Amino acid sequence: MRRLHPAIFLLSCMLAVGTAYADDFSDGVSYYEQGDFASALDSFKAAAAKGNADAQFNLGLMFLNGEGVPQDYKQALNWFEQSASKGNVRAQVNIGRMYAKGKGMLSNHGIAASWFKKAADQGYADAQYSLGILYVTGTGVGRDYNKARALFQQAANQNNASAQYQLGLLYQKGRGVAVNLVEAYKWLSLAGDYEDSEVFRKYIAAKMSKEEVAEAQALAQDWKPEKAAE
């Protein structure tokens, strides 16, 4: 990351494509994919009125991004909150990110952390990663590398490249865990080309024996992700 501050969190733009309330909701997805945002908005509103959390989430995204409507953070937050109240983890994360970035309100990382935790507790990797960053930086919560490492580990196990990268850095620096260059190299390898993973791999490899590098590469090769949370 450039440089581990939650203010750089990117707001999610992935449309929910569930199957519940198939008529209005599916119509909305179809219209959206065709670029007919006005019709998508009407269909999602119809589904949202029936309590469809995915439709409420999608409406939040459309108001957040100004798709088919003027950008309106207040409306976006309203729809995300309705969806989040039904346990929608993506809505919970987006609320957290809105508070972290101060989208439509004053930035409040304490509130952001509480929303990330709601989704993280449901096993959602993006939330685990985002909450972990707050613990690394000590923003909105007390700095706690042990909690950050545990959260990054949970997200990394689900093949979240951002968390794998951060976990590798913690193993390299010995924060929240003993220094372990083999583990650091393994997780930075699994992170692929995320951010400057390659730079750190080369830096760490220069401090390792050939046998240690081979071990780390074998561990990365044999690694299997856990099933991601829905």
N, C-alpha and C positions, 0 to 999 in steps of 0.2 A: 504494500500500500504506500501511498504518498502523503502523509506520514502518520498513519495510525490515528487520525482524529475523526470522531464520529460525524463531524460536519460534512465530510465528503461522502456520506452514505448516498447511494443512488436510489431513487424511488423506483419501486417495481413497476414494470409496464407489461406484465404478462397477464393476458386476459384469462379469466376462469372459464373453463369449457366443460362444466359438469353436465349431468344428464337429468337432474331433478327438474320438475316443472317443465317438461320437455318442450311444450308448444311455444310459449312466449320466450322462454330462455333460449332454446335452440334457434328460434327465429332471430333473436337478438345477436347471437354469435354469428349466424350466417350473414346477417346484414353488416355486422362489424367487419367481417372478413372481406366483404365486397366493397368496403369503404363507404357504405351508406350509413353514416353515423346518426343521422336524424331518426331513421327507422329503427336502428339498433337501440337508441336511447328510449324510444317509445316502448319497444318490446321488453327491454330490461326493466323499465319502470313498472310495466304490467306484472312481470314476474316478481319484482321486488315487493309490490303491494301484497302479494300472496305469501310473503315471508321467505323468498328464495335468497339465501345468504350470498350465493355466487353472483346473482344479479345485482344485489346491493353493492358487492365488492366491485363489480365491473362499472357500475354507475360512479362509484368513487373514483375509479381510474379515469373515466371520461371527463369528469369535472376537474380532476387533478391536472390532466394533460390538455384540457381545452379541446376535446374531440367532439365535434357536433354541438358544443355549447361553449360559451365564454369560460375561460379558466376561472374556477371559483373554489378556493381552498375551504371555505366554510361548508359548502355543499359536499365537497369531497370528504371532509372529516365526518360530516353527518352520516353519509352513506357507509363509510368505513366503520363507524361506531355501531351502526345497526347490524352490519355483517359480523363485526367482531363480537358483539354480544351473543351471537349464536355459535361462537367458538371458531370462526374462520381465522386461521392462523395468518394468512396473507394480509387480511385486513388489519389484524393486530400489529403485524410488523410495519405496515405502511403508516399506521397511526404513530408508532414509535419513531419512524423516520421523519414524519412531518414535525413532530415535537423536537427531534434532534436537530433538524435543519431550520426550524422556525418558519415553517410553511403555513402562513395564515395566522400565526400566533407567535408570541415570544418563545425563543428557544428554551426548552426545559428538558435537560437530559435526565433528570430524576424521573419525570413522567415517562420519558422515552424508555428508560430502563424497565419500568414497571410493565409496559406493553410488550417489550421484547421478552420479558420473563414469562408472560402469559403464554406466548407462542413457543418459547424455548421449553417450557414444562410439558408441552404436547409433543416434543421431539422434533420441532421444525428447525432444520439446519441453518437457514438464513438468520433466524432469531437467535439461535445459540451463538453463531458467529458475531452478530451485531452486539449482543450483550457481552460477549467476551472482549470485544474491542473497548467497551466502556470500562471494563475492569482493568484492562491493560493501561488505559490512559488515565484512569481515576476520574472520569467525567460522569457526574450524576450519581456515582457510587464511589465507595472507597476503593483505592487501587488494591487489587488482590490478584496476584499472578496465579495463585493456586486455583481460584475460581475460573479465571480466564483459561487456564490450561484445560481444566475439566470440560468447559464449554466448547473450546476449540476441538478437543478430542471427540466429543459427541458429534459435532458437525463434520469433522474430518472423516469419521467412520462412515458417514453417509456420502462420502466422495465430494464434499464441498471444498473446492480448490482454495478459496480464500482462507478457510480454516486450516487446511493442510499447510499452507504457506506460513500462517501465523504460528502453528504448532512447531513447524520446523525451526522458526526463529527462536521460540522459547527453549527448545532443546539445545540450540546453538549457544544461547546466552545464559542458560541455566536459570531461567526465571520460572518459578513455580514447579520446577523439576530439576534434577541433577543434570549437569552438562552431559550430553550424549551425542557425539557427532555422527554416529551411525544412524541413530533415530532422526537427527536433524536432516541428514542427507536423504534418508528414505522419504520423509514427509515432503521435503522440497522437491524431490523427484516426482512424487505423486501429484504435486501441485502443477506439474508440467511447465507451461510458459507463463503462468500467472505472475503478473508484476515482474519483479527482478529475481525470481526463483533461480534462474540459471546462473546469475551473478553470484548468489550466495552459495549455490552448489559448488561452483569452481573455487570460491574462497574457502569453503569447508574442506573440500577434497585436498587442497594444498596442505592441510594440517593432518591428513589421514594417511595411513599406510594403504598400499594397494589392496591388501587383504580386507581392510575395513571398508574401503570403497566397494569392493566386490560383494561383501556381505550386505551393505546397504542397498545395493542395486538388486540383489537377490530377494531381499525382504520386500522391496517395492514391487518386484515382478510377481511375487507370490501373494501379495496383498489382495484381499477381496472386500468390497464395500458391504456395509449393512444396508438393508432395505430402507429407503428414505421414508420419512413420515409423510402421510397423505396431506 
